[in-house]
Amino acid sequence: MSREAIRDHKDLEIYKMAFDAAMNIFEVSKKFPVEERYSLTDQIRRSSRSVCANLAEAWRKRRYEAAFVAKLNDCEAESAETQTWIQFAVKCNYLDIDTGRELYGTYNQVLSGLVNMINNPSPWLMKH
């Protein structure tokens, strides 16, 4: 995909992956036990959505490399947090292993994309 085709954060492949994964987490977490509503369920939904929200913020901060990279670092942290909650959900038998592996793998891809953007931000920055 050419850079010209990316007009906003929603055009980024890692955003699309993270958004789809967050929606998948929302759906599967509906089956988590009611006693987890204010802990694991809320945490995994919050962190997965935060990846997308922080990516949207990062995209709007592309004028300033340091601000852009800082927000991408927040995305990276939220992705890793989401992976941790996925592991807990699998270990607690709230999520089957295959679904857990698939979600975890998606976040590995998201993390890879984020690290690439963090390590090489210049193509993404707005030209002054």
C-alpha positions in Angstrom: 0.0 0.0 0.0 1.4 3.4 -0.9 1.7 6.1 1.7 -0.7 8.3 -0.2 -3.5 5.8 0.4 -3.2 6.3 4.2 -5.2 9.4 5.0 -5.9 8.8 8.6 -5.2 6.2 11.4 -8.2 4.1 10.3 -6.3 3.3 7.1 -3.3 1.7 8.9 -3.3 -2.1 8.8 -2.2 -2.3 12.5 -5.2 -0.1 13.5 -7.5 -2.3 11.6 -6.0 -5.4 13.2 -6.2 -3.9 16.7 -9.8 -2.7 16.2 -10.9 -6.1 15.0 -9.1 -7.8 17.9 -10.7 -5.4 20.4 -14.2 -6.1 18.9 -13.4 -9.9 19.1 -12.3 -9.5 22.7 -15.6 -7.6 23.4 -17.6 -10.5 22.0 -15.7 -13.4 23.7 -15.5 -11.5 27.0 -19.4 -11.5 27.1 -19.1 -15.1 28.2 -16.7 -14.4 31.1 -18.1 -15.1 34.5 -20.2 -12.3 36.1 -17.8 -12.1 39.0 -15.0 -11.0 36.6 -17.1 -8.1 35.3 -15.2 -5.4 37.2 -11.8 -7.0 36.9 -10.6 -9.1 34.0 -13.5 -8.3 31.7 -13.2 -4.5 32.2 -9.4 -4.7 32.1 -9.1 -6.6 28.8 -11.7 -4.5 27.1 -10.1 -1.3 28.3 -6.6 -2.2 27.3 -7.6 -3.6 23.9 -9.6 -0.4 23.1 -6.8 1.8 24.4 -4.5 0.4 21.7 -6.8 1.9 19.1 -7.4 5.1 21.0 -3.7 5.8 21.5 -3.0 5.0 17.9 -5.6 7.6 16.8 -3.9 10.1 19.2 -0.4 9.2 17.9 -1.6 9.8 14.3 -2.7 13.3 15.3 0.6 14.1 16.9 2.7 13.4 13.8 3.8 17.0 13.7 6.2 16.3 16.5 8.3 13.2 16.4 8.8 12.9 20.2 5.0 13.2 20.8 4.2 10.7 18.1 6.7 8.2 19.3 5.6 8.6 23.0 2.0 7.8 22.0 3.1 4.8 19.9 4.9 3.7 23.1 1.6 3.9 24.9 0.1 1.7 22.2 2.9 -0.8 22.6 2.3 -0.9 26.4 -1.4 -1.4 26.0 -0.9 -4.2 23.5 1.4 -6.0 25.8 -1.1 -5.5 28.7 -3.8 -7.0 26.5 -1.7 -10.0 25.8 -1.3 -10.5 29.6 -5.1 -10.4 30.1 -5.5 -12.9 27.3 -3.1 -15.2 29.1 -5.1 -14.9 32.3 -8.4 -15.5 30.5 -6.9 -18.7 28.9 -5.4 -19.9 32.3 -8.8 -19.3 34.0 -10.5 -21.3 31.3 -12.7 -18.3 30.3 -11.1 -18.4 26.8 -10.3 -21.5 24.8 -6.6 -22.0 23.9 -7.1 -21.6 20.1 -9.0 -18.3 20.5 -6.4 -17.1 23.0 -3.5 -18.0 20.6 -5.2 -16.3 17.7 -5.8 -13.1 19.7 -2.3 -13.2 21.2 -0.8 -13.6 17.7 -2.8 -10.7 16.4 -1.3 -8.5 19.2 2.2 -9.8 18.2 1.6 -8.5 14.7 0.3 -5.2 16.1 3.4 -4.9 18.4 5.7 -5.7 15.4 4.1 -2.9 13.4 4.3 -0.5 16.3 7.9 -1.2 17.0 8.7 -0.6 13.3 6.9 2.8 13.4 8.7 3.7 16.7 12.1 2.7 15.3 11.5 4.5 12.0 9.0 7.3 12.6 10.1 9.7 9.8 7.9 8.2 6.9 4.9 8.8 9.1 5.6 12.3 10.3 3.8 15.3 8.8 6.1 17.5 6.6 6.3 21.0 8.0 
